[in-house]
């Protein structure tokens, strides 16, 4: 095999973590030194002590990692080197003819675990309330520094570079026409794919659209007053208020964006890691807290710990955090996508994208829908709703 063929080879991948690593994890959990209780009665100081203690108890005494390990290994997984870095991905082909290939990208603090619930409904729609014409071939990569993908050893793996790598991945898999989908960082990478327009990409779907006018986004990000003379609709004002709250409370993003290496403690304490990963946004944290109180609404205790445990076992807390330090792209500002775009707006997302701004940001908007429930981690929390959105949103792109 030539060097070129070797570097572009697609290698089958499976894994099984040694029992000794799971025993070490449980021992570390049981040895956790907890802080004192928060001095407030709400979550304004972060993940509450009672939630963390119940998480630790369940994680050490009842949680079974082997279940999700078996689930992941039940799907075809591969690794291929792109631009000098090993990229891990799931690739599940549909049995239906004319299935549409889709590359689905996770975010932070996520992993490919986020998308496990949507694989079978997308690839086998006739068994999940859909028609054969709704079928997808599904590709789910782990972003650089996350899960089983390689960890960059030098600077440069920005969202733009990841977007370009995903175009290369789909080309390497032989797909000449495909679509892309994402939320959180996955939405940003997918949006960048839309503006880069790699050969074969025919359209995108996002559940965290980048539609905020550039001047408004810049003002909110810096904590400055909005530009003078603005006239906002009620929907637009709501979005502004929501984003203003987000920019004032994403402290984890500021820390990871400026000092990721100082988060070494996340590689040493599993409970410290879990506490940090849970505190993504107020509504998600509240939902996860209810899950550990015994009320499952979209995410269960096992869902949460499947993802946290993957972070722990792959020691990817700091390597994943570096994506924030690499980023120079505004999280929510318009990006100039001209390809067909489908947008799903979940009510508990960081902000609810107004239809007015969505149409301006995406001149080829083919689908816009507001959902009755769900939040930031749509594929994970509300898989049925998201699957229906993908079927509907991509129907005109087949």
N, C-alpha and C positions, 0 to 999 in steps of 0.2 A: 504494500500500500504506500502510495506517495505521501510526502509530508502534507500536501494540500488535502488529499483525500482523508488522511488521518485527522486533520484539524477540523474538517467539516463533518466527520462521521457522527451519526446519531446512535448513541449507545444505550441499550436497555438498562433500566435501573430498578432495583428493589432494595429494601433495607430492613433491618431488624436490630433495634438497639439492644445491647447486652443487658441481661438482667442486673448485672452489677451497677450499671448506670441508673437504673430505676430504683434500686435499693439505696444508692447514694442520694438520689433526689428525695426519697422519703425521709432519709436520715436528716438531710439539710432542712426539710420542712419542719420536722419535729424539733429541731434545734433552734428554730427561729426565735430571735429576741425581739419582741413586739414593743412598739412605743406606747406611751400612755394614750388614753382616749382623747379624741378631738375635743376642743373646748366649745364647740357649737353643736346644735341639734340637727344640723343638716349636712349636706355634702360640699359646702362652700370651702372647706379646707382640704378636700380631696377624698380619696377612697377611705371610708370609715372603718374604724378598728373592728367593729363587730363583723363587717363583711369580710375583712381580711382574715380574721380568726376562723370564721366558718369555712371560708375557702380553704385555709390551711388544713383544718380538720378533715374536710371531705377529700382533699387532694391526697393526704397521707393515708387515710383509713379506707376510703371507698372507691376512689377513682381508678379506672382501668385503662391505661394507655394502649394496651394491646388491641382494644376494639377499634380505635381509629387507625392504628398502624395497619391492621388487617384490611380496613376499608380502603386506605390509600393504596395498599399493595394489590387490591382487587382490580385496580385500573392500570392500564399500560402507562408506565413512566419511563422517561428517557433523560439523558444528558447529552448536550452537544456544546461544543466550544464556539462562541461567537465573539468576535473582536477581542480574543485573548482570554475570555472568561467562560468557565463552565456554566451553562444555563440548564437548570432542571425544569422539566415540564411534564404534565399529564397530557396524553393525546388519546382521546376516546372517539373512535369513529362510529357513526351511525350505520345501522344495517339498511337504512332506507336510501334508495337512489335519489340523486339530486339534492342530498343534504347540503346545507350551506355551512362552510367552515367559519367558525368564530373563535377569535382569541380573546380570552377573558382575563383581566388583570386585577389582582388584589391590591389592597392598600396597607397602611400601617394603622394599628398594630396587628395586621393580619398576615395571612399566608394562604397557600392553596386550600387549606382547611375551610376557608370562607366559602368556597365554591362547590364543595362536595355535594350539597343538597340539590344543585341545579343540573348536575351532569346527566343523570338518567332521564329526567323529563325533557331535556334538550335533545339528547341522542335517541331516545326511544319514546317519541311523543304519543304514539298510539296506545301505549300502556299508561299514559298519564294525562288523559283528557284532551289530547291534540290529534291532529291529522298527520299522515306521513309527509305531507307537503310542508309541515312545520319543523322538519328534522334538521339538526345541526351536527356537524363534526366539531368536537370541542377540544380546544388547546388551552391549557391553563399553566402558564409559566410561573416559576418562583422568581421574583425580582432579584437582581444582584444584591448579595448580602443577606438575603432572606432564605430560611429553610435550607434546602439542599442545593441551591445555586452557589456558585463560587463567591468568595468574599473579596472584593477589589482590594488590591494591595497598594494602589496609588490613586490619586485624585482623578476625577474625570467621568465617573459613571453618573451623569446627570439624567433627569427624566427625558431629555431630548435624545441622549445616547441609548437609553433603554427603548424608546419608541423606535429608533432606527434598528435596534437589534431585533425587535419583534417583527419588523418587516422582513428582515433577513431570515428569521426563524420560519415564518410562513412560506417564504420562497423556498427554503431548504426542504420543507415538508411537501413541496410540490403543488401548493395551492395557488391557482392563477386568479381566482376571485374569492374574496373573503370579507368578513366584517369584523369589527372590534368592539369590545364592551369593557367598561370599568367603573369602579367607584373609588372614592378617596384618591390615593396616589394613582390607582388604576384609571380613574377618570382623567387625571392630568396626562398620564402617558397616552391614553386613548385619544384624547383631544389633540395631543401633539402628533400622533400618527395621522389624524385627520388633516392637520395643516401640512405635514410632510408629504402626504399622499404617496406612500410607497406603492410600487407596481402591484396591482391586484386588489388593493383595498377599495371597496366600493361604498362603504359607509360605516358610521359608528353609532353606538348607543351609549348614553351616559346617565347615571343616576346622581351625579354631582356635577352639573354643567358649569362651564366657565362662561358666564353671560354678563357679569357685572361690568358696566362701562368703565373704561380704564381710569378715568379721572376720579370716579367715585371709589373704586377699589383702592387706588393709591392713597386717597385721603383717609379712608377707614383704616388701612394697614398702618399708617403713620400716626393715627389718632388725631388727625387734623380736621378742621371744619370742612363740610362738603363745599364744592364749588358754588359760587353765588349764582342766583338766578335759576336754580333747579326747580322744576315743577314735577313732583312725584305722585303717581297714583297710589292708592291704598296698598296694593300688592307690592309696588316698588318700595314704599316706605317700610313695610314689614320686612322686606328683604334687607334693607339698609340697617334696620334695628337689629335683626338677627346677626348680620355679619359684624356689626359693631361689637356685639357681645362676644362673638367668636374671637375676633382679633384681640379682645381684652383678656381672654381666658385660655388661650392655647399656649400655656407656659411650657408644656412638654415640647412643643415645636420650637420655641425659642431656645430651650436648653439643647435639644438635639441639633439645631441648626448652627449653634455657636460653639458648644463644648461637648460633643458626643463622647469623646474619650474619657471625660470625667464621670461617665455613667458606668464605670467599671464595676460598681457594686451590683448592677443588674446581672452581671456574669457570675456573681458569687453567691447571691441569695435568691432562691426561687420565689420566695414569698415577696421579697422586695421587687422582683421582676413583675410578678403578677399584679401587685398593687399599682405599679407604674403603667402597665399595659391596659388595665381596666379604666384608667382615668383619661379617656380620649375626649369625650364631650359629655355635657351634663345629662342629656337625655339617655345616651347609651349607658352611662354609669348608673343612672337610676334604674334602668331596666335590668342590668346585670345584678345590681344589689337585690332587686326583687327575686331574681332567679336563685340567689343564695339564701333568700328568705323562704324559698319553697314555692314561688310563683313563677312559672315558666311562661314567658311571653315572647315567643320567637327564638330566644336563646335559652338553652338549658345550662345547668352547671357543667355538664360534660362538654357541651359546645365550647364554652369559655376555656375550660382547662385543656381541651384538645389543642387549641391554638397556643396557649401559654406553654404547654409542655413541649410542643414542637420548637418554640423559641428557645426553651431551656436546653433541650437535648442537642440542638444544633448550635448552641452558644452564639445566637445571632442577634442578641439585643443591641450590642454596640454597632455591629456591622450594618444592621438595618437602620439604626439611627443616623448613620452618616448620609443617607439619602437627603435628609433635611439640610445638611451642611453643603451638599452638592448643588442644591436647587437654586436657580436664579429666576425661575418662572413664577409669576403671580399665581396664587392658588385659584382665584376665582374670576380673574379678568378675561375679557374677550381675547381669543387667540387667533381668529381669522380662518376658521374652518369653512371650506366651500363645498365639501362633499355632503351627501345626504346625511342627516343627523336625526336620531330619535332620542327624545328626552323623557324620562320618568321622574316625577317630583314626589318624593315621599315626605309626609308631613313633619316627621321628626328629624329630617336632614339638617345639616348645619345651617342652611338657609333654603327657603322655598323660592325657586327661580321663577320670577314673574314671566308670564307668557310674552309680554311686550318686549322685554329685554332678550328673552330666548330667541324670538323671531329675528331680532336685530343681530344677535351674535351669530346665529346660524341661518344664513339666507336660504339654505336648502333644507329647512326643517320639515320633516315628513311625518313626525309624530310627536305630540306633546300631551302628557296625561298626568293629572294629579291623583295620587293613590289615597285610599281611605286610611291606611295605617302603614307603619314601617318607618325606619330611620336610616341611619348612616350606613349600616352594613346590610344592604338590601338582600343580597344573595344569601346571606347567612340567616337573617332575621325573617324575611318574608319570601322564601324561594318560589312559592306558587305565584305570587303576584309578579315577581321579577321575570319568571319564565314566560308568563302571559304577555308581559311588556315586550320581551325580546321577540316572541313570535309575531306580535302585532307590529312592532316598530320596524322589524327587518323584512316584513312581508313584501314590501314594494322594492326591496333591493335584491331579490332573488333573480 
